[in-house]
Amino acid sequence: MQITGLTKENVYDYLDFLPVDIAECIEREFTCGFVCVKEGEDAPSAGIVWELKQGDDELDIKSHILFMKALDEESANVLMDEYTESALLAECGSSYYSLPNTLGGVEINALKKAGFSLEEKESSVISVSLSEIIKRLLKHGDGQYDNIKPLSQAEDRFFSSMIAELEFEGNHGICDDLLFLPREFFDNDVSCYYEDDEEVYAIVLVHEKPSGKIELDLLHSHDKDPNTLIHIMKKTVLLAEAKYDLSTEFLIDRHDERSLSLCQILFPKKTGEKVYEGMRKEQLPESKEIDTRFYNEEEWDEDFEEY
């Protein structure tokens, strides 16, 4: 079976196998993946895509599996074996996933066999139409801050400064690779920032995915007053209304206190889809061994003795 690593040059050759939104992820800094192709066949029989994320400290690396698919048990076993090797090479301490509950029996059995836990839970992501967001926001407060501007009005230097400050403060929304994303990744016509005394007080960054869905990538303010977020979100969706169809889906990940609080205020009855979630600890070696593939051990010892 041939293992082919996914790259930004080849990933779109596999759109019959990969969802287009997953394919786009391969272009990002910390996202990896590969497909398995059986001898004599052209189409993949298995594939996986994951994102490397920082854990609780700088030395803690986690792997977030974004996509997994296998057509048969043999392919699934090869897939998980290769993934395990990749996770070890990346020195991941743990791997976890949140995948649609439409996952097939082949994938579920492969995850269990590979040591992953498995539970059915509610996704942290909710999907809301643009028309519904507008309707909800107009019920919460009449005023708007005058200094809320679309990202398109920010100079490149100002944008870079905003991103650097957010990253320094540990505020990167759902984008661990925020520092590496080009400005054009975000919808500059819809994303907004609230400037107060030449400082950014709040910011909303959104991104149009290839599927046409709008993803809320970052929602941040320097205070915990929900009205600040409501006002900047109101500006964001009004700008979106001028650009997108009212049926356009907005994806909001309730991953932190601010996004969860906002969703509880605006969409208290909205729930996420059912997903399968699970994790496993990776078996990292207790000490790192020197990789001897690229030199002769005896020659290395002789060189060392010279010093």
N, C-alpha and C positions, 0 to 999 in steps of 0.2 A: 504494500500500500504506500502510495506517495504522499508525503506531508509537504504542503506548500504554505509558506508563511504569507500572511496577507499584508500588502503594502498599499500605499496610496496610488501606486502605478497599476496594480493588478486587481484591486478589490472590486472594482465595478464590473469586472468580467464575470463575477459570481452573483449577480443580482437575481438570478433565478433561484438561488439558494439562500442568500442573505437578504434580510429586510433592508431597504434603502437607508433607513435611519441608522442602522447598525453599521452599514458600509461606511457612512460618513465618519463614524467614530474612529476608524482606522487612521484617518488623517491627523488625529490629535496626538499630542506628545507622549502620553503615558498609556496609550491603548495598543494592545497586541492581539494577534489572532492567527489562526491557521485553519486550513481545510484538509481533509483526508480524501484522496481519490484512489479508487481501486484500479489495479492493473487492467489496462484495456478499456477503461471508461474515461469519459471526459468530465462528467458532472460529479461534484463531491458527494460522498456518502455520509460525511460528518463534518462538523465545523464548530469552532468555539471562538469567542471574542471576550477579552477581559481588560479591565482598567486597573493599573497599579495606583494605589492610594496610600497616603501617609496615615499611620495609625496614631496612637496616643503620644508617641514621642518620635524624634527624628530617625531613630533606628528601627522603628516598627513599620514594616511595609505590609499592606494588605492587598489582596487581589479581589476585585469585584467582577464576577462573571456577568457579563451583559447579555450574552447570547450563547445558546448551546442547542445543537441539533444533530441527531444521528438517525440513520435510516434502518440500521440493524445492529445486533448485539456485537458482532465482530468489530464493526466500525466504531461503535461506542467505546469498546474496551481500548482500542488503539488511541482514540481521542483522549480518554482520561489518563492513560499512561503518558502520552506526550505532554498533556497539560501539567501533570505532576512534575515532570522533569523541568518544564518551563518555570513553574512556580518556585522550584528549588534554586534554579539558576538565578532568578530574580531576588532570591533570599526573602521570600514572603513568609511571614510568620503565620498567616492564616488566609483562607480563601472563603468567600461567601457569595451568595447569589440571591436574586429576587427575580424569578422568571414566571411568565404567564402560567396559569393553572391548566392551560391547554397542552402543557408539556406531555409528550407521549410516554408510554410505559417503558420503551427502550431507554430513553433519557433518565427517567426516574430510577430505574433499576441500576443504571450505570453510576449515577450519583451516589446511591446508597452503597453499592459495591465499592466505590472509591472512598468511602468513609465520611461522606457528607450527611449531616442531619437533614430532615425534610419536614416542614410544617406548612399547612395551608393558612395564609394570613391575608389581611387587607393591605393592599399596596399603599405606600406613603404618598403616591402620586394620584392626584385627582385630575379629571379632564372636564373642563367647563367651556361652553361655547362663548364666543365674544359677545353675543347678544345678552347672554345670561350675566356675564361679568358687568356689562354696562348697566343693566337693569338693577343689579345689586348695589353697585357703587353709587348710583344716583340717589339711592335711599339713605345713604350715609353722608350727611354733611352737604352744605350747599357751596361753601367757599373753596377757593383754590389758592395756593401760594403763588405769588407773581413770579417768583424766581425759579420755578420748575421749567426746565428747558429740555428739548429733545437732544439726544447725544450728537446729532448732526451739527449742532451749534458749537460744540467743543473743539478747540484746536487740538492737533495731535499731541502736542507737548502736555496740554492740560489733561487729555485722556490718559496718557502714559503715567502722569503723576497720580491721577485718581486710582488707577489699577495698582500702582506700586504701594500706595498708602493702604488700600484695602488688603493687599497680600501681607503687608507688614503687620496689620492688625489681626490677621488670621481670618479675614472675611472674604471668602471666595465663592460663596453660594454652593452650587452643586458642581462647580468647575475647579477641581484640584489643579488643573493646568491653566488657571486664569492668566498667569504671567506670560504664557506662551501663545495665547490665542490672539490672532490679529484683530485689529479693530473691526474689520469688515465681517468677522464672524458674527457679530451682533447686528441686529437691525437698528441702524443709527437713526432711522426716521421715527421709531417707536420707543426705543429705550430712552430713559429720562434721568436727569439728575437735578437735585435741588441745591442751588448754590446760595450760601448765606455768608456775607462778609468775605467773599472770594474763597470760601472753603466749601467743600462738598459735604452737605448735611445728610443727604439721602440719595440713593441711586437704585434704579431698576434696570437690569440688563435682560433683554429677551433675544431669542434666536429663532429664526425660521428654519425648521428642519426640512430635509428634502421631501418628506411626505406632505408638507404643507402645514403641519402642526406648529404652533408657536410654543416654545419652551421658555419658562421663566427661569433664567439661569442664576440671577442674583437679585435679592431684595434686601436692602440694608438701610438703616438710618442710625444716627448717633444717639437717639433716645428710644425709649420703649413705648412712646405714645403711639397707639395704633392709628390715630388721626393723621400722623405724618405719612405713614405708609399708604393709608387710604387715599390721601390727596395726590401722592405721586403716582399711585396706581390708576387713579381716575384720569390723570393726564395721559398716562401710557395707553389706556384703552381707547380714549377719545382719538388719539393719534392713530391707533390701530384701526379704528372704525373708518378712517379716511383711506385706508390702504387695503384692508382685507374684508372678505365677505363675512357677514354676521354669523355665519355657521362655522367659522374657523374655530378649531379646537385650541384651547390654551391648556398646557400641561403645567401644573403647579405641584412641586414636590414639598410636602410638609416635613422637611428634614430638620428644621431648627425652630426655635421658640417664636421668632418673628413670623415666619411663613405659616406655622401652625396657628398662631393667634389670629392672623389675618383671615385664614380660611374658616376658623371657628366663628368669626364675626360675620363674614360675607356668605359663607356656604355651610351653615351648621349641620345640614342634613346630607351633605354630599359625602359619599364614601368612595374609596378607591376600589379598583377591581381586585378580585381574588387572585392571589399569586402563591407560588411555592417559594419558600425561603429556607435557607439552610447554610451551614458553614462547616468547616473542619480546620483543625490545627495542622499546619504543615510540619513535617518532620525534619527540621533544620539540623545539621550536624552541630554538636556542642562546640567544636572549634573548627575554624576554617583551615583546610589543608592547602598547601602550596600546589598550584596547578603545574604538573611536570610535563604537560603535553608539548611545551614549546622549548624545552631545553633538556640537556643531559644532566642528570642529578649529580654524577661524579664530577663533571666539569664545574658545576655550580659550587660544590664543596671545595674544589681546588681554588676557585676564584675567591671564595670567602676567606680561606686560610691566608691568602696573601695580605689581607688587611689585619 
